Amino acid sequence: MPKVLKNMRVVANRQLSPKLSLLTLVTADGGTLPEILPGQFVQVDIPDSKSTFLRRPISICDVTGNDGIVLMVRDAGAGTHALCQCRPDSILSVLLPLGGGTFPTDLPKDSRVLLVGGGVGVAPLLYYAKTLIAKGISTEFVLGGRSISDLPMASDYATVAPVHITTDDGSAGVNGVVTSHPRLAEAEGDTFWAVCGPMPMMKAVASLARGKGIRCLVSLENTMACGVGACLCCVTPDAEDNHVCVCTAGPVFDTSTLKWNE
């Protein structure tokens, strides 16, 4: 799949919370983007920065038409802070689409898919859900956060597919972590689960899925530098003790191929 380096214009910056922004970008020249698959990501250059030299990897939250993307950005350091401060009409240099391991979309019509997200890890699940729903695939979300304030787009996701919520503090939905939700206990008939979020959460969901004999896919968010498999800083061990690049072999993996069963 071709990768392109595009100048993209910020058309909206929706502040979801003090530390979370939703950026809508379109191609600055009005051109079209390559096909983007659910689970892929971008590498964004930090404009006018004297201290942030590497591009920042950001999951693609949604795709708008043939020339736009939506990114959910968490303010976690100097680079992402600068992105969260971008104003409309700002121009960003974006390398996309990246990632060779993506969420499957060629599924039988009678498939039933559960998408499980935690915190900002919910981001790549929105575009995936829209893609599945457009194909007539039964799709549901289970979204978890410390508090309902950690799930500021829950109502947006609910316009796409049914949403089940868990919060650590009980401020919304089921009080507890995502594995506490009854929907995961009533999972017989699910074709697979697709998960993204903090590593302990993903491993807990994967363990539950394994016990139920349900296939589980995870989107890893390892630290990345180049995004194209050259620097090797994002490697993860697979089930055969090989080290694979998350940026090129992933970011989406079937957990049966990872060294997660110990």
N, C-alpha and C positions, 0 to 999 in steps of 0.2 A: 504494500500500500504506500503511495507516495506521501512524503512529508514535505510541507511547504513552510517557508518563513514569510509570515504575513504581517504587515502593519495593520493593526486593528484599532478602530475608534471606539472609545467608551461612549455609549449612548445613554446609559443609566447606571447609577450606583445606589442601590437600595440598602440602607443600613438596617440589617436584621437585628443587631444588638450592638452594644458598645465595642465588641471585639469580632464582629462578623459582618461581612459585606457581600452583596450579590451584585456582581458586575455583568452587565450585558454589553457585548462587543459585536461590532460588525466590521467587515473588511473596509479599510479606508479608501480603497480604490473602486469599491462597488463590485469587485469580482466575486466569483463563487469559491467556496471551500471544497476540498476533497471530501469524499464520503467519510463520515465519522461514525464509528461503531460504539455501542454502549460499553462503558468501562475504560475508554481511552482518556488520555490526559494531554495537557499542553505544557510547554515550558515558556514562561513569560520573563522577558527582560525587565529589570527594574530601571525605569527612566531616571536620568540625572542623578544617579547615586554614586557617591565617591567611596562607598564602603561595601556595597553589595555587588560583587562581580559575577556571580553565577545566576543563571536564570532560575526561577522558582517553579517547581512542578505543581500543577493545580489540576484536580479532576474536572472533567467536563460534566457540569450539572445538567445542562440542557442544550439543545440545538434549536436555533430559530431560523427557519427558512433554509436557503442554501448559502447564506453569507454571514450567519451569526452564531455565536455561542454564549452560554451563560456560565459564569464561574462563581462558586461559593468560596470566599477567601477568609480565612481566619487570621486575625492579627496576632502573629506568634513571634515576631522579630522585626528587624529593620526593613527587610525586603517586603514581607507581606503587609507591614504597616503602611509602607509607601503605596502599595496597590490599593489598600482599603481607603486611602485618601484621594485616589484618582477622581478627578472631576469629569463631567461630561465633556466630550470633544478631546480629551486626552488621547494621545496615540501610544499604543503599546506594541512592541515587537513580540510576536507570538510564533513559536515553532509548534506545528501540529499536522496531523494527529499522531500521537505517540502511543506505543503499547501494542504488542503483538498478541497478547493474551486478553481476550475480551469476553463479555457475557454472551452466551449463546442466544440466538434469536430464531434459528431455523428449528422450530419445535412442533410436535404434533398438536393439532387443535385442542385435544382433550388434556393438554398439559395444565398443571396447577403449580404456580411458582410463588414462593414466599420470599420477600425481600426484607432483610433485617439490617437496620442501620443504627449506629450509635453516634451521637453528637454530630460533628461536621462530617462524619463518615456517611451520613445520609446522602451526600451530594451526588455521587454517580448513579444512585438508584432511581432518581427522578426520570432521567432520559431513558433508562432501561425500562422502567415501568410503562412509559408512553409508547415505546417501541413494541412491547409485548401486547399492550391493550389494543394497539392499532392492528395487530395480527389476530385478535380475538382470543388471546391467551388469558386464562383466569389468573389474576395477579393481586396480591395483598401486601401491605407493609406492616412490619412491626418496628416501631421507632422508639429508641430509648435515650434518656438523658438524665443528668443529675436532677434537673428541674425542668418544668415546661419552658422556662426561658432559654433552655439549651436546644429547643426544637421550634424555632421561630417560623419555620416553613411547614409545620404540620398541616395547617389548613390548605396550603398550596398542594401538598401531596394528596390530601383527601379529595381534591377535585379530579384526581387521576385514577385512584384506586382506593379501596377500603384501607383505613389506617387504624392500627392498634397501637396504643401508647403505654410505655412504662416510664416511671420517674423514680429516682432514688428517694426523693423526699415526699412522694405521694401527692405532689401538686397537680398531677393530672394522670388519668389512666390508672393502670395497676401499679401499686406501690412495690418497687423492686427493680431488678435488672431485667434485660430483655428475656433472659431464659426463664423468668418467673411468669411470663405471660401465658395464659391458658392456650392461646393459639398455637404455641410451639408444642404443647402437650397433645393437641388434637391434630397432629400433622400427618396422620395416615392419609395417603392419597396425594400428598405433595410430590411433585416430580423432582424438585430440588429446592434448596435454599441458596440464596445469593446474599452475601454478608459483607459489610464494610463498616469499620469503626476501629476503636482501640484494640490493640492486639489481644489483651486478656479476654475481651468480650468476644472477639472472633473465635478464639480457641475454645471458649466455653460453648458457643453455639455449635461449632464444628464437632465437639465431643458429644453434645446432645444429639446432633444429626447422625453421627456414626452409630450411636447406641440404638437409634431407630431405623438404621439401614437406609437413611435418606442421603442422597448425594448433596454435597455442600461445596459451594464455590465462594472464594474470598477474594476481595480486592485489597492487595497489600499496599501500604503507604510508607515503604522504607525510605530512608534518606537518600536523595538522588542529587547528582551534580549535572551530568551531561544529558541524561534522558535517552541516549541512543546506544548504550551498551559499551562505551569506550572506557569509562573511568573505573568500572567495577565496584563502585562504592555501595551499590544497592543490592548486592548479591544475597541470596538466601539459600540454605541447603534444601535439596529435594529429597525424596524418599530413598534415593540411591546414594546419598551423600555427595552428589555433585552440587556445585555452586552455580546457580542460574541467576541471570540478571533480571530483577523485577521489572525494569523499564522496558525490556525487549521481550522476554518470555512471558511476562505478565502485563499489567499488574494483576490480572485475574487468573487465579489458579484453582484447580480442583484440589481440595485438601488431601485427597488420596495420593497426590503426587508430591506432597510436601512432607517434611520430617516433623509431623505433628502428632503422631500416634503414640508417643512414648509417655 
